[in-house]
Amino acid sequence: MLSPRTVLVVAAAVIFDFINGFHDTANAIATSVSTRVLTPMRAVVMAAVLNFVGALVSTEVAKTMGQGIVSPHTVTEAVILSGLIGAIAWNLLTWYWGLPSSSSHALVGGIIGAAVAYDGWGVLNLRGLGDIFGSLLASPLVGFFIGLAVMVMLLWAFRRAIPARINAHFRRLQVVSAAFMAFSHGTNDAQKSMGIITMALVTAGYLQTFVVPMWVKLVCAAAMGLGTAVGGWRIIHTIGMRIIRLQPIHGFAAETSAAAVIQTASHLGLPVSTTHVISSAIMGVGASKRLSAVRWGVAGNIVLAWVLTPPVAGVLGAIAYTVVGRFL
């Protein structure tokens, strides 16, 4: 039987996962909705199911998140809860503003801020954080260049084809790429909450070793799927309609490129931001036409949200700890 404090941490992690579902999963289906390949309802149902399935595939990312920021044995449940509160607060603010910020950055920043407020900078796992931030920073660049390369290859391969006929074919293919993207989102993002809950279970002494229990996998997968079903149309509008004007061939290139990057990172146990990767892949696809095809003003606002997320979430996590730490 879990203690009330542990139940609070689990509940906060599930809420974060739910918010992540409607905040970040919108990114996975935005291109398919904006190109009108899928209706919003069909896209949401497909993404919800595939996010649930993807979340059950592996736990490598969960291990990295649960042990890479701080050791579970050096923090308290109040620290973990405060970090989650900071991440949730920032996610809700950026969702309200329609900014596709990174839930991954928010979670890492929130935990860092709460941990430092608890016991100073020495509590952090600098080596693990180096791996985490390295993957979070490198993945958008990789997504951009892979999106650019895939789009250039497609344009060259179909350079003599009739555009209308090509788009008709890619309308069907984009359903596959959207499904691949939704599944990939589940394999990476849902595991972050699994890692945090397992960290809390180790911290509280319910687990001796860092092994994600099946009930944690199921709860996090269900929360992600349910959050997806609620939808995130503000983010869909920014990602799918304001960066570039998308056709099915562009959506296919962006989704396939982003999903490939996310799947590779998940296999290696590296947490990445779905938001970062799909946004940068769309930019890469747009840049294949001409640099002016990308609305760099919108892209700049997105990058600003990326940069602000870790420190702001960290400050929110530290503030939360000053309150929560008094009661737990």
N, C-alpha and C positions, 0 to 999 in steps of 0.2 A: 504494500500500500504506500503510495507516494505521500510525502509530507505536504502541507499546504503551500510551503515555499516552492517546492519542486513543481507542484501543480500550476502555480502562477507562472513559472518559467516556461513550462510546456505550453500553457495557454497562450502566452505572449509569442512564442515561436510559431504556433499554429496560426495566430492572427497575422504575423509577419508573412507566413507562407501564403495565406489567403490573399493578402494585399499584393504580394508579389505576383500572384496569379492574374489579378485584373490589371496590375500596373505594368508588368514586364511581358506577360504572355500576349498582350495586345501587339507587341512588337513582332511576334512570330507570325501573326495573321494579318497584319496591317497591309502588306503589299498585295495579298490576295483579295482583300476587300476593296482596296483602292483601284485595282485593275478590273474589278467586277467579275473576277473569275469565280468567287464564292460570295454568297450572300452573308451578311453579318451573322445570322443565326447558324447557318451551316458551318461557317468558319469557327465560331465559338464552340459548337458541339464537338467538332473534329479536334480542335486544340485541347479541349478539356479532357477528352478520352485519351489522346496521345500523350498529354502531359502526365496523366496518371500512370500510364504504362511505362513511360520513360523514367519516371521517378523510381521505379522498382528494379531497374536494370543493374545498378552497381552502387558502391558506397565509397569509391576512391575520393571523390570530391568532399564527401562528408568527413572523412578522416583528416583531410588537409585543413578544412575549416575548423573542425573541432579541436585540433591540436596545434595548428600552425600560427594562430594569433597569440595565444597564451596557453600555458599548460593547464589542464583542468584541475591540477592539484595546487595551483598557486592563486586561484581566485575563488570567489564565493558565488552563491546563487544570486545574491543581490547585484553583483557585477554583471552577470549574464543577463539578468532581467533588465537592468538599466541600459545595457547596450542595445537590447532589442527595442526598448522604448524609444531610444534615440533614432534608430533606423526606421521604425514605424512612423514616427513623427515626420521625418524628412520625406519618406515615401508619400505620405498623404499630402504634404505641401506641394511636392513636385507633380503629383497626380492632379491636384486641384488647378495648378498653373498650366497643365498640359505639357510639362517638360519630361522627355524620356530619360530621366536620370537612372543611375545604376543602383538596383537594390543590393547588389553584391558589394559595391563601394560603401553604401549606407550601412550595411551590416558590419563590415570590417571596421569602418570608422567609428560606429557606435560602440562596439566592443572595446576598441582601443581607448576611446575616451573614458569609458567607465572604468576600465582596468587601471589606467594611469591615475584617475581620481582616487582609486582605492589604494594603490601601493606604489605609485611613481612609475617612471619609464622602465625601470629594471625588471618589471614583471612581464614585459613583452618578449615574445619569441622572435628575435630579429631575423634569424635565418628563415624561419617559416614565413614571416611577413615579406621577406625579400622575394620568396617564390610566389606568394600570393599577388603582391603588387606588380611583380614582373609579368605575370600572366595577364593581369587586368590591364596593364599598360600596353603590352605588346599585341594583344589580340585585336584591338581596333585597326592597328596598322596592317596586320596580316589580313584582316577582313577586307580592308580597302583594296589592297593590291591583288588579292585573289578575286574579288568582285570585278575589278578592272580587267584582269587577265581573262576571266571566264567570258565576260561580255565581249571583249575584243575577239576572242576565238569564235564565239557564236556569230558575230557580225561578219567575220571573214568566211566562216563555213557556209553561211546563207546569203552571201553578198549578191547572188544572182536570183534569189527567190523573190516572189511577190510578197510584199509586207503583210497584206491582209491574210494571205494563206498561212504565212509563218505564225502570225499571232493566233490564228485559229488553232494551230497545232499546240502552241505553247500555252494556250488556255487550259488544255487538258494536262499538260506536263506540270503546270504550276500548282495544280491540286496536289500532285505528288511531292513537289518541293516544299509546299506549305505544310504538308503532313510530316515530312522529314524535319522541318524546322521546329514544329511543335513538339515532336518526340525528343529532339535534341535539347530543347529548353528544359524539358522534364528531367533529362539525365544529368543536367548540371545544376539548375537553380533549386530544384526541390531538395537536393542533397545538402544545401547549405543549412537549411533549418534542421535537417536530420543531424548534421554535425553539431549544431548548437544544443539541441536537446540531449544528444548523447554526452556532450561535454558536461551538461548540468547533472546528468545521472552519475557520471564519474565523480564530479565534484561533491555530490551529496552522498557518495558511498554506495549507491545502488548497483554500480558496475565496478569491477576491479580492473578490467581492461577495456580499451576503446573498441567496442563492437556494437554496431547499430542494431538494436532489437527490431524484430519484424513489425511489432506494433507501431514503432516510430516511423518505419518506412510507410506503412499503410496510412497512418494519420497525416503525415506530411504530403503524401501523394494525393490523398483525398482533398486536403485543404487547397493544394495547388489547382486541382481540377475544378473545385467549386469556385475558387476565385476567378478562374478563367471563364466559367459559365456566366459570372456576373458581368464580365466584359470591361473594357477600358477604352471607350471610344474617343476620349480626348487625346490619348496617346496615339491611337490609330490615325487620327487626323494629322498629327504632326509628322509621324513617321511615313505614312503612306501617301500623303497628299501635298506636303509642303516642302519636302527636300528636292524632289524632281518630279516631273510628270512621268508616270510609269505606264508601260505597256506590259502585256503578259511575258514577253521575252525578257524584259528587264527584271520583273518580279521573280521569274524563274532563276535568273543568274544570281540575283542578290540572295534569295533564300537558300539556294544550293550552296553558294559560297559560304554563307554564314553558318549553315548547319554543319558543313564539313569542318570548319574551324572549331565549333563547339564540341562536336563529337570527338575530335582529336584531343582537345583539352580534357574532356571528361575521362577519356581512356587513360590519360596521363595523371589524373587526379588533380588537375589544375582548375581552380574556379575562374570563370570568365564572366563578363557581363553580356548577356544576350542583347541588351539595349545597345551597348557599344558596338558589338560585332555586326548586328543587322544594319544599324545606322551607317557605319563605315562602309559596309558592303554596298549599300544603296548609293553612297557617295562615289564609290569606285565605279559602279555601273554608270552613274551619271557622267562621271569624268571621261568615260570612254567615248561619249558623243562629242563633248567639248567641255572645257572647264566652266564656262558660263552656264551650262545646263544645270549645274548644281546651284541651288539657292543658298549661297554661302552665309548669308545673314542668319537664316534659320539654323544652318549647320553650326554657326558660331555660338548661337544661344545654347544648342545642345552640348557643345564642347564645354561651355562655361558651366553648365549644370554638372557635367562629369567632374570638372576640376573642383567645384565647390563641395561636392557631395561628401568625400571623406572627412575634411576638417569640420564642416557644419554638423554632420552626423556625430562626429566625435565630441564636439562641444555639447550637443544635445544629450549624448550619452553620459557625459560628465555631470551635467546639470541634473539629469535623472538620478544619478547615483547619490548626489548630495541630499536628495529627498528620500529615495528608496532605501538607502543605506541606514537611515535612522529607524526604519521600521522592520527590516529583515535581518 
